[in-house]
């Protein structure tokens, strides 16, 4: 039994440049367009890397600026923490917020709701991130998260370029198909006319 040819091999055979006399001009134009499309996608890798790196470095700078004013202090719970809410999704449930008091770097006493472990007792000490005003703030993002943002941006650039190239290819191939159908119809008309012509004695 003859083994099936891999689709990638068939695609290469279809669009590769050769001297096959059966190839029409439209076939050669389609091959040239496919080659140009591949070049465009490959060239887009460099802008993707640049865009991803720019997003990553910008996030790192923003993160550094935010970390300069965000500090971690120890807060004392003034009431018992409630039990954590049960989450049936893959995302873990957030820690319950509980009233606590803390002292900002300037020595002023502050109080408010802060995340605390479930069922933690009043008087327990928990770490809290605060901003320049001494109010609770979000924890700085991990470096892996910042790197992932850059990777996502680079991937979006490549996917966007690929989508534009694919759309252009489909439009171009549709126009070529119309030309091929027209040439095919004209060939059938010529063949019919030749068949109706009387043969020369």
Protein Blocks (a to p, Z undefined) as FASTA:
>chain_A
ZZdddfklmmmmmmpccfbfkbcfklmmmmmmmmmmmmmmmmmmmmmmmmmmmmmmmmmm
mmmmmmmmpccdddddfbdcddddddfbfbdcdddddddddddfkopacdddddddehia
ehiacdddddfkopacdddddfklmmmmmmmmmmmmmmmmmmmmmmmmmmmmmmmmmmmm
mmmmmmmmmmmmmmmpccdZZ
